[in-house]
Amino acid sequence: MNDQKLSHVDEKGEVRMVDVSQKADTARIAVAEGFIAMQPATLELIVEGKAAKGDVLACARVAGIMAGKQTSSIIPMCHPLLITKSKVDLAPVRAGEREDGRVGIHVEATFGVTGKTGIEMEALTAASVACLTVYDMCKAVDRGMEISEVRLLRKDGGKSGLWQRA
């Protein structure tokens, strides 16, 4: 671990929202992913559009975008951002497509902003909520679904520039 201090903790050890007022506006982008594993039969219901609650992928896509836009309302120290880009992609993952053999939906959320602070939390929130929405819409047939691998893949912009998962 490095010697950097946590930016949301002040000299007294109390949490605070970071003052970004002196930072320059820059174009920033973040990409996050998540995966929800399920039974093959559940995936087929989703792909065939036969889930009782309707179009699972469309609903999860919209829920992810909406969640990303509301991140500052649910993550206490996040700044409200004027999001300039939001995209949530959901792709079915069938048997044999992953090394671990798991079946499910892969979510990738891309968010952008021109501003003073990053947009990683919005992308991560979008990926998480898209997965949660799939769970909500399919839990009646598969309570054993499992959400995993919610993580940042890439961020660019600001003072620290590009970071990309190896």
N, C-alpha and C positions, 0 to 999 in steps of 0.2 A: 504494500500500500504506500502511496506517496505522502508527502508532508503537507499537502494542501489542507486548508481549513474548510469546514462545511460552510457554504455561503448563506444558508438559512438559519445560522446560529450566531448570535452576537457575542460580544466579549464577556457578557454575563452568563452565557450559556442558554439564553432564551431564544425561542424561535422568532423569526421576523421575515417579512417580505423584503427581498433584496431591492435596494434602490438602484434602478437602472436609468435614472434620468440623465446621467451624463454620458451614457453609451450612445454610439452612433447607430442609426438605423441601417441595417444591412439585410440583404435577402438571405433567408434561412429556410432550410428544408430538413425534414426528418422522415425516415421510413422505419416502421416497426412491423413486427409480425406476431402471429399467434397461431395455435393449432388446436382444434377440438377433435379428439378421437371419439369414434362411435362404432357401433356394430355396422357391418356391411349393409344389412337390411335398412337401417336408418338412413345411411347415405343414399341408398337407392330411392327411398321415399322423397328425400330432398331433391335429388337430381331429376326425378320423374315428375316433380311438382305435385306430389300426392300427400304432402303433410297436411294434417287436419287444420292447422292454423293459417295455411296459405303459402305464398312464395317465401320460403325461408331465406334464400340468398338475397333477394331484393330487400326484405325487411331488415336483415342483419347489416347490409350495406348502408341503408339509410340510418339505422340506429348508430352505427359506428361514426358516420359523419356528424350526426347530431351530438353524440357524446363528445367527440373531439372539440366541437364548438362550445361545449359547456364545461370543459375541464377546469377552468378557474373557479367554477361554482362548487366543485367537489374535492379538489386538491387544495388545501388551505393556503399554501404559499405561492401558488401559480398566479402569474399576472394574466389579466384578461387580454387577449390578443385579437387583432383584426386579421383573421385568417384569410389568406389570398388563394390558397389551394387546398382542396381536400378530396381525397380519392381513397376508396376502400374496395379492394378486390378480394373476392372469395373464390377459391378453386377447389373442386372435389379432388380428394386424394384416394385412389383406389388401391386395392391389394396389390402388392408388388412394386409400388411406386416409391416406398420408403424403405430404407435398410431395416428398420425395426418392424416392418410389416403392418404398422397401424394404418387404419382407414379413417378418413374424416374430412375436415374442411381446413384448408390453409388460408389464413387471412393476412393480407398485406395492406397497411394503411400508410398513405403518403400525405403529409401536411406541409404547407408552406406559409411563410409570413415575411413581410418586410417590416422589421421592427428592431427593438433593442434587446430582446431576449429570445432564447431558443424555443423551439416548438416540439421538442421531444415528448413532453408529457401528453400533448394532444394526440400525437401519433400512437403512443402507447395506450392511452385511454380508448381511442377508437378501435384498436385491435382487440383490446380486452372486451369491450362492450359488444363488438360484433360477434365474438365467440360466445359471450353470455346470451346474446339474443338467439343464436342457433340452439343453445341449450334450452332456453325457455320455450322455444317453439316446438322442440322435439322431445321434451322430458317425459311426456305421456307414454312414449314408446321405448325410451332408452334413458333411464335414470343414471346409468353407469357411464355416460359420456364424461370425458375428462379434458379439461382445458390445460394446455401447457405451452411452453416455449414462447411466452410473451416476452419479447425483447426488442431492443433497439438494433436495427441493422445498419443504419447510416444516418449521420447528421452532417450538415454543412452550413457554413456561414458564421458570422460573428468573429470574435477575436481568436477563438481556438481553431477555426477553419474546419477542415474535413476530418471526420472520424468515421471509420468503417469497420464493421465486425469482420474478423479474419475468417 
